[in-house]
């Protein structure tokens, strides 16, 4: 990594500070969750990501956020087997929750499903892009650059994604735990954020475009 240590620390603080602020607002300020708040969060997420990318462009290289062009074999295998592993893991978690009488979508997800298709895709694209680049890209590259073991960098990246998910609901974060671990493994294995980013965008697009609030709410029998 070509970015200096102080800038690495600044980038990590911004990456983890973003979801920390969102979590504070949810728990302490208890702001009502509607499209207005979701739109503010989208704009804040893009602002932090653009700030980080500007830092990389000025002081480093795009490789510092994991933008590497892998070999064809790594790209194809990572995308194919990675998507199967991630989507399969998320599906399995959802089925377990459904058949145990739980709710597989938190309040935020139910609000999202009430929006138009264009808004759903905007939310999905923002979440996939911001989470992937901040954590599976920059965080992993930064920690590896300062000598952290790959598995520790992967855990930190997964933890960042869970923190982002906790902004919506603690159950959402727990539901994403296995999937975040799988994505960390893919990022460490392929050493490029591009594979993880494509997996997330495809998965989120399919989920949000085809999903409906009634598909995710399970009523308990009385």
Buried (B, 14 or more C-beta within 10 A) or exposed (E): BEBEEEBBEBBBEBBBEBBBBBBEBBEEEEEEBEBEBBEEBBEBBEEBBEEBBEBBEEBBEEBBBBBBEBEEEBBEBBBEEBBEBBBEBBEEBBEEBBEEEEBBBBEBBBBBBEBEEEBBBBBBBBBBBBBBBBBBBBBBBBBBBEEBEBEEBBBBBBBBBBBBBBBBBBBBBBBBBBBBBBBBBBBBBBBBBBBBBBBBBBBBBEBBEEBEEEEBBBEEEE
